[in-house]
Amino acid sequence: MFRTSIHRSILAAAAALLAGLAATPAHAAWPSDAPINITVGFAAGGTTDVMVRNLAPFIAKHLGDNASFVIQNRPGASGEIAINSVMRAKPDGYSLVVVNLPGYFFVPMYRKSSYTTKDLTLVARLVGDPTIMVTRKDSKLIDLRQVVSQLKTDPSSYSAGHNGLGTNGHLAMAQLENAASVKFNSIPFNGSAQQKAALTTSTLDIAFLAASEVPDPENEATPVRLLAQFTKDKVQRIASTPTTFEVGFPVEMTAERGIAAPNGVPAAIRARLEKAIEAALKDPEYVKTARNDAPFLSFLGGAEWAKAVEQAQKAYEPIARTLPKE
């Protein structure tokens, strides 16, 4: 009798436990159970930051399952601080980082760094954006020829801004210095927003930016003047601006932005992210909001992009050898 009572009590407790488990919702799977963090290696308000904040809701839309994103900024060291923080994160699909090329692959070539390109897995390229040289609208500088001529007469007479070691602006400037045998007074910034602020307040003579970073460049109200585009073929959006090749300095430089993840993220998550990013970049509603980025949106899947990066590394090895080591 006593044993029967105990047996019945155990069965009742087990039944209650099972009922409780059945009533408790199952733990949601990726990407529903937490926000996905995207770390940006440049200051808030800059082109990379603004683009990612605009794009993230559309990636979430195409991921579905109530996906959401949180954007955080960790500027400095040409994006190395952001990369370093994410490459050590748990590879569960909840930690992503924006990588900016050429800096992402060039920094480890140029100096000792805390990462190599083998420490992250590329997910997708977002943008391919030509580099431009700009000055203030009220500057006496008219074109690249004048800049080079003045620098030959008075070396380092012009301060030139870029977004840090190994970025597109830094490498465009370095290649131009080599091609024209001149030297700028190089000033690194933590993002394009800071560069443009310094330019418009007359504390900087020249800025090396991406073409998307100058809204409506042909408009008279735009506070900057374009001096050159670092392309072989003209970008029609800025067709009145001569290319470096036209001026006699065959220097080409494109800024790329994309998403990367810690190594070890499951292939299924990477594939789903890649597919959602591609759909987001083609979403008509996003393209409407992309404004300056729209002409330069350029999706490339992670595997294909990784091959392109490997080729670029080889191409830039001679340039890395010519630059002073830090």
Backbone bond lengths (Angstrom), bond angles and torsions (degrees), N, CA, C in turn:
res aa  C-N    CA-C-N  psi(-1)  N-CA   C-N-CA  omega(-1)  CA-C   N-CA-C  phi
1 M - - - 1.467 - - 1.516 110.23 -
2 F 1.344 114.50 -44.85 1.455 119.28 -179.37 1.520 110.32 -65.42
3 R 1.388 115.24 -44.00 1.457 119.69 179.21 1.518 111.33 -62.26
4 T 1.337 115.59 -38.49 1.471 120.00 -179.99 1.518 110.52 -62.96
5 S 1.326 117.19 -40.96 1.471 121.32 179.34 1.523 110.77 -63.03
6 I 1.369 114.85 -43.45 1.469 118.71 178.84 1.521 110.35 -62.53
7 H 1.353 114.93 -43.70 1.460 120.19 -178.60 1.525 110.70 -60.28
8 R 1.352 114.28 -43.58 1.469 118.47 179.24 1.534 111.43 -65.05
9 S 1.329 116.40 -37.57 1.467 120.44 -179.95 1.519 110.65 -65.08
10 I 1.347 116.03 -42.18 1.470 120.26 179.03 1.518 110.51 -63.16
11 L 1.342 115.97 -44.75 1.466 119.91 179.45 1.523 111.05 -61.78
12 A 1.334 116.01 -40.47 1.466 119.92 -179.64 1.528 110.79 -65.21
13 A 1.344 115.81 -41.68 1.467 119.74 179.90 1.518 110.63 -65.59
14 A 1.340 116.07 -41.40 1.460 120.04 179.22 1.515 111.11 -63.46
15 A 1.333 115.66 -42.03 1.467 119.94 179.29 1.520 110.84 -62.87
16 A 1.345 115.80 -40.63 1.469 119.81 179.36 1.520 110.78 -64.90
17 L 1.347 115.79 -40.42 1.455 120.07 179.59 1.519 111.13 -63.95
18 L 1.337 115.88 -45.45 1.467 119.92 179.09 1.518 111.38 -62.94
19 A 1.316 115.89 -38.68 1.462 119.76 178.66 1.518 110.38 -64.14
20 G 1.356 115.37 -39.60 1.463 119.31 179.27 1.511 111.57 -65.62
21 L 1.342 115.87 -40.77 1.460 119.83 178.14 1.513 111.57 -64.20
22 A 1.318 115.76 -39.16 1.465 119.97 179.90 1.512 110.96 -65.58
23 A 1.343 115.58 -33.09 1.463 119.27 -178.28 1.517 112.35 -79.37
24 T 1.363 117.21 -16.86 1.462 120.99 -179.32 1.520 109.40 -86.11
25 P 1.333 118.82 127.08 1.458 120.11 -179.09 1.521 111.20 -64.61
26 A 1.317 116.36 144.53 1.458 121.45 178.57 1.522 109.71 -65.79
27 H 1.344 116.14 150.02 1.459 120.84 179.34 1.521 108.99 -64.66
28 A 1.322 115.91 127.97 1.465 120.53 -176.04 1.522 110.53 -66.30
29 A 1.314 115.86 150.37 1.456 121.86 179.84 1.524 110.27 -96.02
30 W 1.357 115.05 165.09 1.466 120.36 177.07 1.524 109.56 -54.49
31 P 1.320 118.94 136.25 1.466 128.60 5.35 1.523 113.74 -103.55
32 S 1.335 117.14 25.50 1.467 119.82 -169.99 1.517 114.94 -85.67
33 D 1.334 118.14 -24.54 1.460 118.49 -167.02 1.523 115.00 -89.93
34 A 1.334 118.63 -2.57 1.472 121.03 177.19 1.523 108.87 -166.03
35 P 1.326 117.39 156.26 1.469 119.35 175.43 1.533 110.65 -67.09
36 I 1.305 116.33 147.91 1.462 122.37 175.10 1.530 107.80 -89.77
37 N 1.319 116.83 125.66 1.465 121.45 -179.28 1.525 110.73 -90.14
38 I 1.327 116.56 129.11 1.460 121.99 172.39 1.526 107.35 -115.80
39 T 1.320 116.48 120.90 1.460 121.39 179.84 1.520 110.02 -98.45
40 V 1.326 115.56 131.63 1.464 122.81 179.65 1.521 108.05 -109.72
41 G 1.316 116.65 130.85 1.461 120.70 -175.68 1.508 115.28 -87.52
42 F 1.330 116.99 14.47 1.459 121.04 179.06 1.523 109.28 -132.50
43 A 1.323 115.56 166.59 1.458 120.85 -172.58 1.519 112.64 -65.62
44 A 1.324 115.53 153.48 1.465 121.49 175.61 1.525 109.60 -61.08
45 G 1.329 115.13 141.00 1.454 120.04 179.07 1.506 114.03 94.89
46 G 1.338 117.21 -14.03 1.456 120.80 176.77 1.518 111.02 -76.91
47 T 1.322 116.18 172.52 1.464 120.90 -174.66 1.524 112.66 -60.64
48 T 1.330 116.96 -45.06 1.464 119.84 -179.91 1.517 110.79 -61.82
49 D 1.312 116.23 -46.69 1.463 121.69 -179.62 1.524 111.35 -60.18
50 V 1.318 116.84 -48.58 1.472 121.03 -177.72 1.520 110.78 -63.00
51 M 1.332 116.33 -42.90 1.459 118.82 -179.12 1.522 111.67 -61.88
52 V 1.331 116.68 -46.02 1.464 120.45 -177.16 1.521 110.81 -65.02
53 R 1.326 116.81 -39.88 1.464 119.81 178.66 1.529 111.32 -65.51
54 N 1.318 117.34 -35.06 1.463 120.21 177.42 1.528 112.19 -72.96
55 L 1.331 115.70 -36.89 1.460 120.53 -174.79 1.526 113.05 -79.55
56 A 1.325 117.61 -34.22 1.472 121.51 -172.66 1.529 114.11 -52.10
57 P 1.343 120.18 -44.63 1.472 118.69 179.70 1.526 113.13 -61.63
58 F 1.323 116.67 -29.51 1.464 119.53 -179.81 1.528 110.95 -78.22
59 I 1.333 117.17 -33.14 1.471 119.18 172.43 1.522 108.99 -63.53
60 A 1.331 116.21 -43.61 1.469 120.59 178.02 1.522 110.65 -59.65
61 K 1.318 116.53 -42.39 1.471 121.80 179.37 1.520 110.75 -57.52
62 H 1.324 116.98 -44.41 1.463 120.11 -176.09 1.527 112.77 -84.52
63 L 1.325 117.86 -16.10 1.466 119.91 169.77 1.520 110.43 -73.94
64 G 1.340 115.88 -37.16 1.458 120.50 -177.54 1.511 111.51 72.47
65 D 1.330 116.04 -163.39 1.469 122.36 177.12 1.528 112.74 54.21
66 N 1.326 116.50 36.14 1.469 121.46 177.71 1.527 113.19 58.44
67 A 1.319 116.95 31.37 1.467 120.68 177.51 1.522 110.08 -62.94
68 S 1.332 116.16 147.87 1.464 121.05 177.11 1.522 108.93 -147.05
69 F 1.333 115.35 160.98 1.460 120.82 -177.36 1.520 111.15 -129.24
70 V 1.327 115.16 149.15 1.466 122.97 170.77 1.521 106.86 -123.37
71 I 1.337 116.76 127.84 1.459 121.34 -179.85 1.522 108.85 -102.10
72 Q 1.319 117.04 130.16 1.461 120.46 176.07 1.527 109.40 -129.44
73 N 1.325 115.84 146.26 1.462 121.89 -177.61 1.522 110.49 -106.93
74 R 1.329 115.41 130.64 1.464 121.87 173.63 1.524 107.22 -133.29
75 P 1.332 116.72 75.55 1.463 119.95 -174.30 1.523 113.07 -75.39
76 G 1.331 114.42 158.98 1.454 120.26 174.01 1.506 113.37 122.42
77 A 1.342 115.07 152.56 1.470 123.01 175.31 1.521 112.11 58.04
78 S 1.337 116.16 38.71 1.470 121.94 177.22 1.524 112.63 56.57
79 G 1.319 116.70 34.75 1.456 121.38 178.06 1.512 114.38 92.60
80 E 1.336 117.42 -5.76 1.464 120.53 -175.52 1.522 112.41 -64.79
81 I 1.317 117.39 -35.96 1.471 120.68 -179.41 1.526 110.38 -61.73
82 A 1.320 116.29 -44.38 1.467 120.73 179.53 1.522 111.22 -66.00
83 I 1.330 116.23 -45.26 1.466 120.68 -179.67 1.522 110.44 -61.05
84 N 1.323 116.17 -44.94 1.459 121.41 -178.26 1.525 111.78 -60.99
85 S 1.339 116.50 -36.39 1.465 120.09 -178.44 1.523 112.14 -71.22
86 V 1.322 116.74 -32.84 1.469 120.20 -175.10 1.520 112.34 -89.20
87 M 1.310 118.12 -32.72 1.470 118.79 -176.15 1.529 111.50 -65.24
88 R 1.342 116.66 -20.55 1.471 120.31 178.35 1.528 112.51 -95.79
89 A 1.318 116.64 -0.26 1.461 120.47 -178.28 1.530 110.95 -73.18
90 K 1.304 115.69 161.25 1.461 121.20 177.09 1.531 109.13 -62.65
91 P 1.326 118.71 130.51 1.472 121.02 -176.76 1.530 112.53 -81.40
92 D 1.326 115.51 63.07 1.461 120.06 -175.62 1.528 113.27 -110.94
93 G 1.339 116.60 6.25 1.460 119.77 179.67 1.508 114.41 89.25
94 Y 1.336 117.17 0.77 1.464 120.08 -178.43 1.528 113.23 -102.35
95 S 1.321 117.17 -1.42 1.466 121.03 178.39 1.524 108.98 -127.90
96 L 1.324 115.73 115.08 1.458 122.31 179.38 1.523 108.53 -126.96
97 V 1.312 116.32 161.41 1.462 120.52 178.48 1.523 108.88 -139.46
98 V 1.325 115.38 145.09 1.459 120.15 173.66 1.522 107.71 -85.60
99 V 1.316 116.87 126.90 1.465 120.45 175.44 1.519 108.28 -108.57
100 N 1.318 114.87 136.97 1.460 121.88 -179.34 1.520 108.87 -112.48
101 L 1.319 115.28 122.22 1.451 120.29 178.81 1.527 109.17 -100.79
102 P 1.323 117.15 144.33 1.465 128.12 15.47 1.529 115.73 -87.08
103 G 1.328 118.37 -7.51 1.456 120.31 -174.43 1.513 114.15 -53.32
104 Y 1.325 116.50 -40.19 1.464 120.96 -176.73 1.523 111.93 -55.32
105 F 1.332 117.08 -45.77 1.460 118.13 -178.46 1.527 112.41 -92.73
106 F 1.343 117.55 -20.67 1.462 119.01 -173.87 1.523 113.11 -84.45
107 V 1.326 118.18 -32.86 1.468 120.31 -178.43 1.529 111.63 -54.52
108 P 1.348 120.54 -48.36 1.462 119.37 179.18 1.531 113.29 -66.27
109 M 1.340 117.77 -20.26 1.458 121.35 177.72 1.525 111.27 -78.99
110 Y 1.320 116.13 -26.15 1.460 122.74 -169.21 1.521 112.83 -96.15
111 R 1.318 116.03 -33.51 1.461 120.35 -178.92 1.520 109.44 -154.14
112 K 1.312 115.13 169.84 1.461 120.24 176.33 1.521 108.51 -66.18
113 S 1.317 116.62 128.86 1.462 120.68 -179.49 1.520 109.68 -133.88
114 S 1.316 115.49 169.65 1.466 120.90 -176.47 1.523 112.53 -85.51
115 Y 1.331 117.48 1.63 1.460 120.22 -178.23 1.525 110.13 -147.25
116 T 1.322 115.55 164.85 1.461 122.91 166.10 1.522 106.62 -127.72
117 T 1.311 116.99 170.52 1.465 119.75 -179.96 1.527 111.78 -67.28
118 K 1.318 117.38 -10.15 1.468 121.08 177.14 1.529 111.82 -80.81
119 D 1.333 117.23 -7.54 1.466 120.87 -175.13 1.521 113.92 -88.86
120 L 1.327 117.52 -6.05 1.460 122.06 177.64 1.517 109.61 -132.87
121 T 1.318 115.60 159.80 1.461 121.88 173.94 1.522 108.38 -111.00
122 L 1.323 116.51 122.14 1.461 120.36 178.87 1.524 109.77 -72.01
123 V 1.316 115.88 136.12 1.468 121.79 -179.12 1.523 111.19 -102.57
124 A 1.335 117.12 -48.56 1.465 119.77 -179.16 1.522 110.82 -168.57
125 R 1.331 115.63 142.65 1.465 120.34 170.76 1.516 109.04 -85.45
126 L 1.341 115.55 144.47 1.458 121.60 -179.29 1.521 112.42 -107.14
127 V 1.335 116.77 -41.27 1.464 121.53 -167.47 1.524 111.05 -143.34
128 G 1.340 115.95 144.83 1.457 123.74 167.32 1.522 107.07 -124.87
129 D 1.334 117.55 108.90 1.465 122.60 -164.77 1.533 110.81 -125.66
130 P 1.337 118.96 114.03 1.471 121.24 -177.48 1.527 112.36 -62.05
131 T 1.314 115.87 147.14 1.463 121.79 177.27 1.526 110.34 -84.23
132 I 1.327 115.71 143.47 1.461 121.53 177.34 1.528 109.76 -131.02
133 M 1.333 115.59 157.04 1.462 122.04 173.12 1.515 107.70 -108.91
134 V 1.336 116.78 128.96 1.463 120.00 -177.80 1.525 110.44 -131.93
135 T 1.327 115.05 160.87 1.452 122.74 172.75 1.522 108.43 -138.53
136 R 1.320 117.25 178.53 1.468 120.00 177.18 1.525 110.27 -68.16
137 K 1.307 116.17 152.51 1.462 120.95 179.08 1.533 110.98 -62.01
138 D 1.337 117.30 -33.14 1.466 119.73 -178.15 1.528 113.27 -91.71
139 S 1.328 117.42 9.08 1.458 121.27 178.78 1.531 110.89 -70.92
140 K 1.330 115.71 154.28 1.465 120.66 176.08 1.525 111.53 -78.86
141 L 1.326 116.17 -10.68 1.466 120.16 179.24 1.523 110.10 -73.36
142 I 1.327 115.57 131.88 1.464 121.16 -176.79 1.523 112.10 -110.55
143 D 1.335 116.60 -39.97 1.464 119.13 -176.64 1.528 110.66 -154.78
144 L 1.324 115.16 176.43 1.461 121.44 -176.40 1.522 111.79 -65.37
145 R 1.315 117.53 -37.94 1.467 120.13 179.25 1.531 111.13 -56.68
146 Q 1.316 115.97 -43.09 1.461 120.57 179.98 1.530 111.03 -64.32
147 V 1.332 116.19 -40.91 1.463 120.78 178.74 1.521 110.24 -59.83
148 V 1.325 116.50 -48.78 1.463 121.21 -178.66 1.527 110.91 -63.52
149 S 1.316 116.45 -43.33 1.464 120.68 179.86 1.527 111.39 -59.64
150 Q 1.328 116.23 -44.06 1.463 120.21 -179.73 1.528 111.49 -66.82
151 L 1.324 116.75 -39.67 1.461 120.15 -179.92 1.526 111.64 -66.52
152 K 1.306 117.21 -31.95 1.470 120.26 176.67 1.529 110.61 -68.74
153 T 1.336 115.45 -35.62 1.463 120.38 179.11 1.517 111.73 -75.71
154 D 1.330 115.40 -41.29 1.470 121.66 -176.25 1.528 109.04 -134.69
155 P 1.322 117.56 85.72 1.471 121.26 -176.04 1.531 112.60 -54.18
156 S 1.309 115.17 140.82 1.474 123.61 178.78 1.519 113.22 61.35
157 S 1.335 116.70 24.46 1.469 119.61 -178.46 1.516 112.69 -76.84
158 Y 1.342 117.54 -15.70 1.458 120.16 179.95 1.522 110.45 -114.94
159 S 1.321 116.19 130.38 1.460 120.39 172.22 1.524 108.02 -80.87
160 A 1.320 115.57 137.02 1.464 120.73 -177.40 1.522 109.63 -130.59
161 G 1.320 116.43 125.91 1.452 121.33 -177.95 1.518 112.90 -97.09
162 H 1.320 115.12 150.32 1.467 122.62 173.74 1.519 106.87 -152.48
163 N 1.320 116.42 173.50 1.465 119.85 -174.27 1.522 114.37 -92.43
164 G 1.319 116.52 20.52 1.450 118.90 174.61 1.510 113.54 116.66
165 L 1.303 114.29 169.70 1.450 123.89 -178.13 1.522 112.58 -50.58
166 G 1.330 116.54 126.47 1.454 120.79 174.19 1.507 116.00 79.19
167 T 1.336 118.07 -0.20 1.465 120.01 177.65 1.523 109.58 -77.33
168 N 1.324 116.07 170.09 1.466 119.42 -178.22 1.524 111.75 -58.24
169 G 1.347 116.88 -40.45 1.456 119.66 179.97 1.515 112.52 -65.29
170 H 1.325 116.30 -42.79 1.464 121.09 178.98 1.521 110.82 -61.98
171 L 1.332 116.98 -45.11 1.459 119.92 -177.65 1.526 112.16 -73.56
172 A 1.337 117.09 -34.11 1.466 119.38 174.76 1.524 109.36 -61.66
173 M 1.325 116.38 -44.64 1.460 121.31 179.14 1.528 111.08 -63.21
174 A 1.334 117.07 -46.17 1.465 121.34 -178.19 1.525 111.15 -62.73
175 Q 1.334 116.59 -42.44 1.458 119.58 179.07 1.527 111.51 -66.77
176 L 1.332 116.36 -38.16 1.463 119.93 177.66 1.528 110.41 -65.49
177 E 1.323 116.86 -40.47 1.466 120.26 176.95 1.523 110.68 -58.53
178 N 1.334 116.75 -42.85 1.461 120.44 179.24 1.521 111.72 -67.58
179 A 1.337 116.22 -43.15 1.464 120.55 -176.43 1.524 112.31 -68.87
180 A 1.344 116.66 -35.59 1.468 120.81 -175.04 1.527 112.97 -102.86
181 S 1.326 116.70 -2.92 1.470 121.68 -178.15 1.527 111.54 56.28
182 V 1.335 115.79 50.14 1.464 121.97 178.35 1.526 108.61 -130.94
183 K 1.327 115.67 175.26 1.458 120.51 179.37 1.519 110.08 -141.72
184 F 1.341 116.15 126.96 1.462 122.01 174.96 1.527 109.82 -91.67
185 N 1.306 116.16 159.80 1.463 122.02 167.59 1.524 106.27 -85.58
186 S 1.318 116.29 94.40 1.469 122.96 -170.78 1.524 111.73 -76.45
187 I 1.345 116.16 128.90 1.466 121.68 179.72 1.532 109.25 -129.91
188 P 1.342 117.95 113.20 1.469 120.64 178.58 1.525 111.94 -81.96
189 F 1.325 115.49 146.81 1.462 122.30 176.64 1.525 108.59 -127.16
190 N 1.350 115.94 165.46 1.463 121.07 179.21 1.524 112.97 -89.67
191 G 1.299 117.58 12.21 1.462 120.28 178.65 1.511 111.16 163.01
192 S 1.318 115.55 163.58 1.461 121.33 -177.08 1.519 112.53 -66.88
193 A 1.331 116.95 -31.42 1.462 119.33 179.09 1.525 110.34 -60.64
194 Q 1.329 116.80 -41.64 1.464 120.68 178.26 1.524 111.15 -67.70
195 Q 1.322 115.88 -39.28 1.467 119.83 177.48 1.521 111.37 -59.16
196 K 1.321 115.79 -49.74 1.467 120.15 -176.93 1.523 111.28 -65.60
197 A 1.326 116.67 -35.35 1.465 119.67 177.49 1.521 110.49 -64.43
198 A 1.335 116.97 -43.14 1.467 120.88 178.97 1.522 111.01 -65.62
199 L 1.317 115.84 -35.97 1.467 120.28 179.80 1.523 110.98 -65.82
200 T 1.311 116.33 -47.48 1.466 120.18 -175.58 1.525 112.59 -74.22
201 T 1.340 117.51 -17.51 1.468 119.90 177.03 1.528 111.69 -98.43
202 S 1.331 115.66 13.24 1.474 122.32 174.29 1.522 114.21 66.32
203 T 1.325 117.88 20.15 1.462 120.07 175.00 1.527 111.41 -96.77
204 L 1.319 116.71 1.17 1.455 123.07 178.56 1.524 108.11 -141.51
205 D 1.337 116.50 136.89 1.469 120.13 -177.80 1.523 112.69 -85.02
206 I 1.319 115.75 -43.45 1.463 121.69 -172.62 1.525 108.67 -137.14
207 A 1.318 116.57 144.54 1.464 121.16 174.98 1.519 109.44 -126.99
208 F 1.321 115.53 139.02 1.464 121.92 173.01 1.525 106.89 -101.44
209 L 1.320 116.52 111.07 1.458 122.66 -174.58 1.521 110.20 -125.56
210 A 1.311 115.96 172.97 1.462 121.52 169.13 1.526 108.07 -88.53
211 A 1.324 116.33 150.14 1.468 120.55 -174.81 1.523 112.44 -57.93
212 S 1.320 117.38 -34.26 1.464 120.54 -178.56 1.523 112.41 -68.78
213 E 1.328 116.85 -14.06 1.461 120.58 -175.53 1.528 113.33 -83.42
214 V 1.319 116.79 -3.19 1.464 120.46 178.01 1.523 108.36 -115.50
215 P 1.313 117.86 101.18 1.463 120.55 -178.17 1.523 111.79 -68.41
216 D 1.326 114.97 135.12 1.463 121.75 174.28 1.528 111.37 47.23
217 P 1.337 118.32 61.71 1.464 121.35 -171.32 1.523 114.96 -63.38
218 E 1.336 117.54 -25.39 1.460 120.08 -178.20 1.526 112.47 -85.34
219 N 1.328 116.62 -5.41 1.460 120.63 -178.48 1.529 110.42 -77.62
220 E 1.316 116.56 134.61 1.462 121.40 -179.06 1.528 112.11 -60.87
221 A 1.326 116.28 -27.08 1.465 120.17 -178.39 1.529 112.81 -77.00
222 T 1.329 117.87 -12.94 1.459 120.89 179.54 1.527 109.61 -64.56
223 P 1.346 118.38 129.23 1.470 120.73 -172.08 1.521 115.63 -76.12
224 V 1.331 118.08 -0.01 1.464 119.79 180.00 1.521 110.71 -123.02
225 R 1.335 114.53 159.42 1.466 121.61 176.46 1.521 108.39 -116.29
226 L 1.317 116.85 131.28 1.453 121.10 178.34 1.525 109.54 -81.79
227 L 1.332 116.05 132.74 1.460 121.65 -178.98 1.520 112.55 -104.47
228 A 1.331 117.08 -31.75 1.469 120.22 -179.06 1.513 109.87 -166.15
229 Q 1.330 115.61 152.84 1.464 121.53 170.82 1.524 108.09 -116.50
230 F 1.326 115.56 132.63 1.461 121.14 -173.78 1.531 110.15 -88.31
231 T 1.316 114.81 67.19 1.461 121.79 -177.28 1.520 109.82 -139.31
232 K 1.317 114.70 157.24 1.463 119.80 173.60 1.520 109.59 -83.24
233 D 1.327 115.81 -42.93 1.468 121.67 177.90 1.519 108.91 -106.13
234 K 1.316 116.68 134.78 1.460 121.21 -175.83 1.527 112.63 -62.28
235 V 1.311 114.73 140.34 1.457 121.10 170.26 1.522 106.44 -83.90
236 Q 1.320 117.18 120.18 1.462 120.73 -172.72 1.521 112.86 -62.42
237 R 1.305 116.34 -28.66 1.465 119.91 179.53 1.527 111.55 -61.65
238 I 1.333 116.46 -26.67 1.465 121.77 179.08 1.533 109.50 -127.45
239 A 1.316 114.83 45.37 1.465 121.27 -172.26 1.523 113.79 -61.43
240 S 1.319 118.02 -26.06 1.468 119.95 -179.05 1.529 112.83 -78.05
241 T 1.326 116.95 -9.43 1.467 121.22 179.10 1.523 109.67 -91.79
242 P 1.334 118.63 124.67 1.468 120.36 -177.98 1.528 112.22 -67.07
243 T 1.313 115.56 150.34 1.462 120.34 174.73 1.525 109.39 -83.05
244 T 1.309 115.82 160.65 1.465 120.16 176.22 1.528 110.80 -61.41
245 F 1.316 116.95 -32.77 1.463 121.01 179.77 1.526 110.36 -66.71
246 E 1.320 117.03 -39.35 1.461 121.01 178.86 1.525 111.66 -64.33
247 V 1.323 116.08 -32.99 1.464 120.68 -178.28 1.530 111.54 -82.23
248 G 1.322 116.36 -12.84 1.458 119.63 177.26 1.510 115.51 106.40
249 F 1.338 116.85 11.28 1.461 121.12 178.11 1.530 108.39 -123.15
250 P 1.326 117.96 98.03 1.470 121.35 -173.98 1.525 113.17 -74.21
251 V 1.319 115.12 72.36 1.467 121.74 -179.91 1.524 108.62 -116.69
252 E 1.316 116.32 127.32 1.466 121.42 -179.25 1.523 109.00 -125.05
253 M 1.332 116.85 136.11 1.463 120.04 179.73 1.521 110.67 -152.80
254 T 1.317 115.76 127.88 1.461 122.45 177.88 1.522 109.54 -123.65
255 A 1.319 115.42 137.66 1.466 120.72 175.16 1.523 108.63 -93.72
256 E 1.312 116.35 132.41 1.462 120.89 176.65 1.523 108.87 -119.58
257 R 1.329 114.80 144.83 1.464 120.56 175.20 1.515 108.18 -128.58
258 G 1.312 115.17 143.57 1.450 118.42 178.45 1.516 111.53 -162.33
259 I 1.317 114.95 -177.48 1.466 122.16 -176.49 1.520 109.58 -110.85
260 A 1.337 115.22 136.65 1.460 121.29 175.88 1.520 109.36 -131.61
261 A 1.328 115.18 162.88 1.468 121.68 -177.75 1.522 109.52 -135.22
262 P 1.331 117.10 161.00 1.468 119.24 174.60 1.527 110.21 -60.22
263 N 1.305 117.12 148.60 1.459 120.08 174.43 1.525 109.84 -59.60
264 G 1.324 115.68 142.77 1.452 120.08 177.08 1.506 115.07 99.82
265 V 1.337 117.78 -4.19 1.470 119.39 175.50 1.530 108.23 -62.52
266 P 1.320 118.66 131.49 1.465 120.97 -177.57 1.526 112.84 -52.72
267 A 1.325 115.75 141.26 1.462 121.07 -177.48 1.521 111.93 -57.83
268 A 1.325 116.88 -35.73 1.469 120.10 -178.90 1.528 111.01 -64.56
269 I 1.332 116.86 -38.38 1.470 120.48 178.42 1.520 110.07 -69.26
270 R 1.340 116.82 -43.68 1.471 119.97 178.53 1.521 110.96 -59.78
271 A 1.318 116.15 -43.84 1.464 120.14 -179.04 1.523 111.21 -64.35
272 R 1.314 115.91 -39.37 1.462 119.39 -179.98 1.528 111.16 -68.67
273 L 1.330 116.78 -39.89 1.461 120.85 176.14 1.524 110.93 -62.38
274 E 1.316 115.72 -46.35 1.471 120.67 -179.16 1.524 111.03 -58.88
275 K 1.311 115.71 -44.96 1.462 120.43 179.97 1.525 111.36 -64.05
276 A 1.341 116.91 -41.48 1.467 121.02 -179.67 1.524 111.20 -67.93
277 I 1.332 116.97 -37.78 1.469 120.68 178.42 1.522 110.31 -65.22
278 E 1.321 116.58 -44.18 1.468 119.63 178.70 1.523 110.85 -60.33
279 A 1.332 116.17 -44.47 1.469 120.18 179.41 1.523 111.13 -64.71
280 A 1.335 116.86 -38.97 1.468 120.69 -179.73 1.521 111.17 -63.96
281 L 1.334 117.27 -41.91 1.464 121.10 -179.11 1.524 112.29 -66.25
282 K 1.330 115.95 -24.51 1.466 120.54 179.36 1.524 112.82 -96.57
283 D 1.321 116.47 -5.02 1.464 121.11 -177.64 1.530 109.40 -65.69
284 P 1.335 118.53 120.76 1.475 120.86 -177.87 1.521 113.37 -55.33
285 E 1.333 116.61 -34.52 1.463 119.29 179.63 1.529 111.02 -68.30
286 Y 1.341 116.28 -38.13 1.465 118.02 176.73 1.522 110.87 -67.86
287 V 1.320 117.03 -44.83 1.470 120.70 -178.71 1.527 110.61 -56.56
288 K 1.333 116.52 -35.66 1.473 120.09 177.24 1.524 111.15 -63.03
289 T 1.325 116.55 -38.66 1.467 120.27 -177.38 1.524 112.14 -83.76
290 A 1.334 117.47 -16.78 1.462 120.86 -174.28 1.523 112.62 -69.13
291 R 1.318 116.66 -26.75 1.461 123.39 177.15 1.529 112.05 47.59
292 N 1.326 118.03 -105.20 1.460 120.95 -174.12 1.524 113.45 -65.14
293 D 1.341 117.08 -28.76 1.461 119.71 179.82 1.523 112.52 -75.92
294 A 1.323 117.26 -25.16 1.463 121.28 -171.14 1.527 113.99 -50.50
295 P 1.348 119.91 -44.50 1.473 118.72 -178.53 1.524 113.60 -67.21
296 F 1.334 117.25 -13.61 1.457 120.22 -172.42 1.526 113.36 -116.94
297 L 1.339 117.61 7.20 1.461 120.50 176.47 1.521 108.59 -61.61
298 S 1.317 116.56 130.92 1.467 119.60 -171.93 1.527 109.48 -152.66
299 F 1.329 116.67 82.86 1.462 121.19 -177.96 1.523 111.05 -68.19
300 L 1.322 114.37 139.61 1.457 121.61 171.06 1.519 106.75 -146.76
301 G 1.327 116.89 131.32 1.457 120.88 -179.84 1.520 112.01 -65.56
302 G 1.326 116.01 159.32 1.455 121.14 -173.61 1.516 115.13 -56.63
303 A 1.331 117.70 -47.07 1.465 120.53 -177.08 1.526 111.32 -64.99
304 E 1.321 116.16 -43.91 1.466 120.50 -179.76 1.528 110.77 -67.05
305 W 1.330 115.58 -39.18 1.465 119.61 179.16 1.525 110.64 -65.46
306 A 1.319 117.15 -39.07 1.465 121.07 179.30 1.529 110.83 -60.85
307 K 1.326 117.18 -38.82 1.470 120.67 177.39 1.525 110.89 -64.83
308 A 1.337 116.24 -41.41 1.465 120.63 179.10 1.529 110.88 -64.14
309 V 1.328 116.69 -38.88 1.468 121.11 178.87 1.525 110.35 -64.35
310 E 1.317 116.44 -41.45 1.464 120.45 179.16 1.530 110.80 -61.42
311 Q 1.325 116.57 -40.93 1.464 120.80 177.96 1.527 110.99 -66.05
312 A 1.342 116.32 -40.13 1.466 120.55 179.86 1.527 110.97 -64.63
313 Q 1.323 116.67 -38.74 1.464 119.92 178.09 1.527 110.64 -57.19
314 K 1.307 116.24 -44.80 1.466 120.29 179.97 1.526 110.85 -64.51
315 A 1.335 116.20 -39.41 1.460 120.37 -178.58 1.523 112.09 -66.57
316 Y 1.347 116.88 -31.33 1.463 120.32 -175.64 1.523 113.60 -93.12
317 E 1.319 117.92 -1.39 1.463 119.74 179.05 1.529 112.68 -57.69
318 P 1.345 119.60 -43.56 1.474 118.94 178.27 1.524 112.76 -61.32
319 I 1.340 116.99 -36.23 1.464 120.45 179.43 1.525 109.85 -67.54
320 A 1.327 116.69 -42.12 1.468 120.49 179.85 1.522 110.97 -59.44
321 R 1.328 116.76 -36.07 1.468 120.05 -178.88 1.525 112.52 -70.65
322 T 1.346 116.86 -25.46 1.467 119.35 -177.76 1.520 113.02 -84.43
323 L 1.325 117.37 -17.02 1.462 120.36 -176.15 1.526 110.65 -87.78
324 P 1.331 117.61 146.55 1.471 119.97 178.01 1.516 110.84 -63.77
325 K 1.311 116.65 136.80 1.464 121.17 -178.82 1.522 110.35 -79.47
326 E 1.343 114.90 149.47 1.469 120.12 177.91 1.519 109.58 -116.15
